[in-house]
Amino acid sequence: MPNIRIIAIFAVIVIAAVAGIAWPFLVTLKPTYILAPMHASQWHMGKGSEYTPEMTYQVSFNQTKFSTDMKFLPVSGGTQQLLVKINPSNGSNEIDQTVNIGLVYDFVDTSAESKPYFDILNQSVFSMRDYATAAKYLAKDAEWGDLYIGANAEKLKVTDTGKMQFKFGSADAFLLSYRIGAKINKIWVVDNLPLPVKSEIYDPDGNLQYTYELVSLKAPSTPGLIS
């Protein structure tokens, strides 16, 4: 029994000594959080569509430019629809189509004349379906997912927040970004608006692949917007 007591006392002394040595280093460590605080708001594709906003975008994809007006229609029979009007920059006639909104915003039942433009919208304005079908935190440094660009892996995360100015007006916005080569790809979202409001995306060679920006917004029922 005396030997056991001596061993126990020795162990306590050793633990205390180690803790004393490590403590100055431990107190200087800063915790790293990759998730936002639990009280932070969250965003996903389609959030706020129930307020039936009307959103007009200017889109530039490679050599194709057009404007598109998209109005979210009230839910009917459990299905929500999107009224889309497309005005090509080459002066062609306006293209109108109403489409059903699916969970992943992948529109397949499009007319022959509208399909080329929906293909572009699927790769640009609607491309956030790949990262935000499920809710994501809106807070500085919150991570939204991994991107694999060639042999490189990058993280898409919120890098800036605050009141920002856009062509449609000012709003409290969240900037998501990731690096691709020497360029920083950027996507802006506003809480309670169902689609991103702006994006600037480059390819791995540093060439501008596409941009889009919300230039007009009619959303009188949407909460939280700053005019």
C-alpha positions in Angstrom: 0.0 0.0 0.0 2.8 2.6 0.8 4.3 1.9 -2.6 1.0 2.5 -4.4 0.6 5.8 -2.5 4.1 6.9 -3.5 3.5 6.1 -7.2 0.2 8.0 -7.1 1.8 11.1 -5.6 4.6 10.9 -8.2 2.1 10.7 -11.0 0.3 13.8 -9.7 3.6 15.7 -9.5 4.5 14.7 -13.1 1.1 15.8 -14.5 1.3 19.1 -12.7 4.8 19.7 -14.0 3.7 18.9 -17.6 0.7 21.2 -17.2 2.9 24.0 -15.9 5.2 23.7 -18.9 2.4 23.5 -21.5 0.2 26.2 -20.0 1.9 29.3 -21.5 1.6 27.7 -24.9 -2.0 26.6 -24.4 -3.2 30.0 -23.3 -1.8 31.7 -26.5 -3.6 29.3 -28.8 -6.6 30.8 -30.6 -9.5 28.4 -31.3 -10.4 28.0 -35.0 -14.0 27.6 -36.0 -15.0 26.6 -39.5 -18.7 26.8 -38.6 -20.6 29.9 -37.9 -22.3 30.6 -34.6 -25.5 28.7 -34.2 -27.4 32.0 -34.0 -26.3 33.1 -37.5 -28.8 33.1 -40.3 -28.7 30.5 -43.0 -29.2 30.6 -46.7 -30.1 28.1 -49.4 -31.1 28.3 -53.0 -34.7 29.5 -53.2 -34.9 31.0 -49.7 -37.3 33.9 -49.8 -39.0 32.7 -53.0 -42.3 32.6 -51.1 -42.2 36.4 -51.1 -42.5 36.3 -54.9 -39.7 38.7 -55.8 -39.1 39.8 -59.4 -35.3 39.8 -60.2 -33.7 41.2 -63.4 -30.2 40.2 -64.2 -27.5 41.2 -66.7 -25.6 38.1 -67.7 -22.4 37.7 -69.7 -21.2 34.2 -70.4 -18.2 33.9 -72.7 -19.3 35.8 -75.8 -23.1 35.7 -75.0 -24.8 38.6 -73.3 -28.5 39.0 -72.4 -30.8 40.3 -69.7 -33.3 38.1 -68.0 -36.3 39.0 -65.8 -37.3 36.2 -63.4 -40.5 36.4 -61.3 -41.2 33.8 -58.7 -44.9 33.0 -58.8 -47.1 32.0 -55.9 -47.1 28.3 -55.0 -50.1 26.5 -56.5 -50.9 22.9 -55.9 -47.6 22.4 -54.0 -45.5 23.6 -57.0 -43.8 26.9 -57.5 -43.1 28.3 -60.9 -40.7 30.8 -62.4 -41.7 33.2 -65.1 -38.6 33.9 -67.2 -38.3 36.6 -69.8 -35.0 36.7 -71.8 -33.9 39.6 -73.9 -30.8 38.8 -76.0 -28.3 41.7 -76.5 -28.3 41.1 -80.3 -31.8 42.6 -80.6 -33.7 39.3 -81.1 -37.2 39.0 -79.9 -37.9 38.5 -76.2 -38.3 34.9 -75.1 -40.9 34.1 -72.5 -41.3 30.8 -70.6 -42.8 29.6 -67.4 -41.0 26.7 -65.8 -41.5 24.6 -62.7 -39.0 25.1 -59.9 -37.4 21.8 -58.8 -35.3 21.3 -55.7 -32.0 21.7 -57.5 -33.0 24.4 -59.9 -32.2 22.3 -62.9 -34.6 23.3 -65.7 -35.0 20.6 -68.4 -38.4 21.2 -69.9 -37.4 24.4 -71.8 -38.4 25.4 -75.3 -35.9 25.1 -78.2 -35.5 28.9 -78.4 -34.9 29.4 -74.7 -32.7 26.3 -74.1 -29.4 27.9 -75.0 -30.1 30.7 -72.4 -31.3 28.3 -69.8 -28.1 26.3 -70.3 -26.1 29.5 -69.5 -28.4 30.3 -66.5 -27.8 26.7 -65.2 -24.1 27.3 -65.3 -24.2 30.7 -63.8 -27.1 32.2 -61.8 -28.4 28.8 -60.8 -25.0 27.2 -60.3 -25.1 27.7 -56.5 -27.3 24.6 -56.4 -24.0 22.7 -56.2 -23.2 24.2 -52.8 -26.3 25.5 -51.2 -29.3 23.2 -51.8 -29.0 22.6 -48.1 -28.9 25.6 -45.7 -25.5 27.3 -45.2 -24.4 29.7 -42.5 -24.2 33.4 -43.3 -21.3 34.5 -41.2 -17.7 35.5 -41.7 -15.4 32.5 -42.4 -18.3 30.0 -42.6 -17.3 27.3 -45.1 -19.7 26.2 -47.8 -17.9 23.4 -49.5 -14.8 22.1 -51.3 -14.0 22.8 -54.9 -11.6 20.6 -56.9 -9.9 22.5 -59.7 -7.5 20.3 -61.5 -5.1 19.0 -58.9 -6.0 21.8 -56.4 -8.6 21.8 -53.7 -10.1 25.1 -52.6 -12.7 26.0 -50.1 -15.7 28.2 -50.8 -16.4 30.3 -47.8 -17.8 33.6 -46.6 -14.9 36.2 -46.7 -16.8 39.5 -46.2 -20.1 40.7 -44.8 -21.8 44.0 -44.5 -23.8 46.6 -46.3 -22.8 46.6 -50.0 -23.8 48.6 -53.0 -25.1 46.8 -56.2 -26.8 48.0 -59.3 -30.2 47.2 -57.8 -29.5 49.2 -54.7 -27.8 48.6 -51.3 -28.2 45.5 -49.1 -26.6 43.6 -46.3 -24.7 41.0 -48.3 -22.3 38.2 -47.9 -19.3 37.7 -50.2 -18.3 34.1 -50.9 -15.0 33.5 -52.6 -12.3 31.0 -53.6 -9.0 31.3 -55.4 -8.4 29.9 -58.9 -4.9 30.5 -60.0 -4.1 34.1 -59.6 -7.8 35.1 -59.6 -10.3 35.3 -56.8 -13.8 34.0 -57.8 -16.6 35.9 -56.1 -20.3 35.3 -55.4 -22.5 37.6 -53.5 -25.7 36.6 -51.7 -28.4 38.5 -49.8 -30.4 36.8 -47.1 -34.0 36.1 -48.1 -33.3 36.6 -51.8 -33.6 33.2 -53.5 -30.7 33.6 -56.0 -27.2 35.1 -55.7 -27.2 38.8 -56.6 -23.8 39.0 -58.3 -20.9 36.8 -59.4 -17.5 37.1 -61.1 -16.0 33.8 -62.2 -12.7 33.0 -63.9 -11.4 29.8 -65.5 -8.1 28.1 -64.5 -6.2 30.1 -67.1 -7.4 33.4 -65.5 -9.9 34.3 -68.3 -13.2 35.8 -67.2 -15.7 33.0 -67.8 -18.9 34.7 -66.7 -20.4 37.5 -64.7 -24.0 38.3 -63.7 -25.5 41.0 -61.5 -29.0 41.8 -60.3 -29.8 45.2 -61.8 -33.5 45.5 -60.8 -35.4 44.1 -57.8 -39.1 44.2 -57.0 -39.5 42.6 -53.6 -41.8 44.7 -51.4 -42.7 41.8 -49.2 -39.2 40.4 -48.6 -38.0 41.1 -45.1 -34.6 42.6 -44.2 -33.8 44.5 -47.4 -32.3 48.0 -47.2 -33.3 50.4 -49.9 
